[in-house]
Amino acid sequence: MRMKQTKLLMAFLLALCAGRPAVASAQQEGLPDGVEVIHECDTTWNFGYYGISLYSRPMHRIDIAYPTVDAHGNAVRLSGSIVIPSNVYDGSSPVDGVVLYNRYTQMTPECCPTRGYAEGEFVLLSNPLNPNWILVESDFYGFGITGEHVSDQYYVYGDANGHANIDCLLAARKVLDARGISQGKYLFNVGVSSGGYDCIGTQRVRDMYYADQVKFDKTMIAAAPFDVSKAYGEYIDKKDDPTQDIIFALIVVNSFNRQDKLGFTPQQLFTEKLAEKFDTWFNTGSYTTSELRDSLKSIGITTFTEAVQPQLLDRSSDEFKKLDNAIKAHSLKNGWHPDPNQSYYYQHYAHDKAVPKVAGRALLDFLTSEGGYKKSLVPELTNLTTCMFIMSESHSISGIQFMLRVAATLAAYPVLYYDGELNTYYYDLVKVGTPMGIVKLLEEKGIDLGKAFSAITGGDGSGSMDFFSVMATLGNFDEQLQGMGTSLTEVLQIADDSGLSLADLMEIIQYINSKKNAQPQGDAAGSRATRREVNEQLVGDYYYGNLLDWLKENNVELDKVQIGL
């Protein structure tokens, strides 16, 4: 989420352009009706935090206008941007592909691509790995050339932004073709938080209407409220928890009330002290999400109970049912049969305080049940790779780590693939990948899972406890896990989210408890280290590790980088 402090950081968080030069009519030649280049400039994107620019990269930005439809099927014209690294634009470096990027929650009209705004985007392209990819991004309705309608943005509202995205991509292709600029071999669809929701909506639109024109090589998503109804239900269940970030829920209520014309007044939706301020704070485009948080605290609102009327917390009330029915009517699940040939990566922190994990888990359940997908922790082993096991509540850190992971993947992808086919040597490595293999890889990295497991279960590390012994003492095991902020139920759910079966868990636990502490010696250790290095380089962990090392060398703490809702 855009934090209040970023107002002071615009010099490096925004892609600033010098002036607004006129666009020559020759630059419009070869474009279809409705597609227009409206602005163009050279700019610089900076990778940094808290006012410190750590890395810069020159870019060329082309702003376009294009035709699409709104959430109700009405014709509308939107704007978007094409951002090209200068070394790609001038032809000195080949391009690997295109990233269709979905921005996360913004509330003020200047926070959009065609105004030069970039936060998550700069992490992807302006980093020491220098990925040679082109980024395409729609402003979405309510921003850019439709900025006067910022209060009516389609916030997690069906697949409205999915249509805007696909049409922006198709228009960008026309502009790039007209300029003779190669688009490379690959196409990624990327989004985090509410942008992750729009990323899924884009995949849905692609599968249902554009499968013959668009093929994503990978859709990478993090912390997405795929099931908005379940997300809202989680806010009700934790309505008195002051640690929950309630901004998401409040914007959802406002979005569906306005877009579906439910007819509720602020007084009917929100408590008295919020109702009188709500329109000014949420519907004028004058407040950032960070400022909204501060504003809520200034009037003593820290919980969902303190923000909304009791009827919206009561699942049996007419008001709740009216809102919930509207949300479910626009569910991304409706009528969508996922293309089983598309590839996904999904990440969600276990205790996310902004977007409940249950809303993201629903995507995994949907893809496995409706699309026949198989979940796996092992990259490229299946078409649904997951990372759901990090026990953290920070939505912001989840965002920055996800962006770094995407950046590493962009750098690694041309190594992993050749003409769209998985590198045969790499495939030989991952095709035999198993959860047990991951355990051994962790051990090779110096992580003693045996000691960790003994600490959790209270075992003495002698190897006397097998899987069935653990199962027989689950009461104590669960108590110890609760002391760590989790539970056996959650651990088993995380395992399932990550594609681990009960048999996998049994094998891992038995291995850990029977394993001796002997370390590999001599040639065996060297051989294993060599395999690890090769595997890391091919998988992309090598690139990700380089990024993390670079951040550490520059004294960057991830919790100081703001990538938000």
Buried (B, 14 or more C-beta within 10 A) or exposed (E): BBBBEBEEBEEBBBBBBEEEEEBEEEBBEEBEEEBBBBBBBEBBBBBBBBEEBBBBBBBBBBBBBBBBBBBEEEEBBBBBBBBBBBBBBEEEEEBBBBBBBBBBBBBBBBBBBBBBBBBBBBBBBBBBBBBBBBBBBBBBBBBBBBBEBBBBBBBBBBBBBBBBBBBBBBBBBBBBEBBEBBBBBBBBBBBBBBBBBBBBBBBBBBBBBBEEEBBBBBBBBBBBBBBBBBBBBBBBBBBEBEEBBBBBBBBBBBBBBBBBEBEBEBEBBBBEEBBEBBEEBBBEBEBBBBBBBEBBEEEEBBBBBBBBBEBBBEEEBEBBEBBBEBBEEBBBBEEBEBBEEBBBBBBBBBBBBBBBBBBBBBBBBBBBEEBEBEBBBBBBBBBBBBBBBBEBBBBBBBBBBBBBBBBBBBBBBBBBBEEEEBBEEBBEBBEEBBBEBBBBBEBBEEEBBBEEBBEBBEBEBEBEBBBEEBEEEEEEBBEBBEEEEBBBEBBEBBBBBBBBEEEBBBBBBBBBBEBEEEEEEEEEEEEBEEEBEBBBBBBBBBBBEBBBEBBEEBEBEBEEBBBBB
